[in-house]
Amino acid sequence: MNDVGDINRPEQLTITIELAAWAASRVNVFIARHQSQHQNTHGRLSMETLVRMLLEDVAFAVQNPSSWDGHLMALTLSNHGYMVADE
């Protein structure tokens, strides 16, 4: 397996994505419903926070697929045909 880096390192990756207008609209509805900082892991949601959280969960799935976050993300990815573990 390639070195996937150390999660404690300060280096960051910046990404830019295109998202269909219909999807962005529905995601914005979801984000608007979750503006409370209470009883959640990442505080008030923004598009950036949501994407960061989901990508971190993919990283957890690769790093520790038996963790709660990793397992659930691995399940979601597998529903789309992407396996986290080597086949």
Secondary structure, DSSP 8 states (H G I E B T S, - for coil): ------TTS-----------HHHHHHHHHHHHHT---SSSSSSS--HHHHHHHHHHHHHHHHH-TTSHHHHHHHHHHHHTT--SS--
